[in-house]
Amino acid sequence: MMTRYLLLASMFLSGLAGAEPEKIFNGTNLDGWKVKGGEYWTATDGVLKGESDDKKQGSVLWTEKEFKDFTVELEFRFSGDIDSGVFLRGEADQIQIGVSRSLKVDMTCSPYIGPKGKYPQTAAGVKELLKDGDWNKMKIVAKGNTYTVSLNGKQVIEYVSDTAKETGPLGLQVHPGVKMKVEFKNLTVEPI
């Protein structure tokens, strides 16, 4: 009888702890994802790679699943001139990784917002935190229209978007017009 009570208590407490983070990249293939644009995405040895060629086409790798309020965590690595990012619930809102094509400066962790595309706010302290050519950990909390972004364990921005969608897929970008390579690993999403 005591074992039964302990089992029920354990189940109840694990329910209170919230949902476990869901791995959205299985480490071996693109199951659960769909490509829009150039066929630049590959998966090997736990790493998801977006690498363009001389055609410099744009490409976005979208999750097949849609999300509402969530925390997404991932590691990314790049070096040199790249323009990538994480789309949040569709194409309107993105958190930048790398150099902005329009501004010609690194805007990593800054929001790129709206159909006309603008950087309404710049993430703070990224230059000191960003490890060029090495793995960096990004955490994005998307709750309603508020995005809170951390880089390598330190919060660098909180932004309230007027174009945020309620639900939608997540996307990873290879920007058109630049020959580049960006890598991702350990991608998880946890509903809030």
Secondary structure, 3 states (H helix, E strand, C coil): CHHHHHHHHHHHHHHHCCCCCEECCCCCCCCCEEEEECCCEEEECCEEEEECCCCCCCEEEEECCCECCEEEEEEEECCCCCEEEEEECCCCEEEEEEECCCCCCECCCCEEECCCCECCCCCCCHHHHCCCCCCEEEEEEEECCEEEEEECCEEEEEEECCCCCCCECEEEEECCCCCCEEEEEEEEEEEC
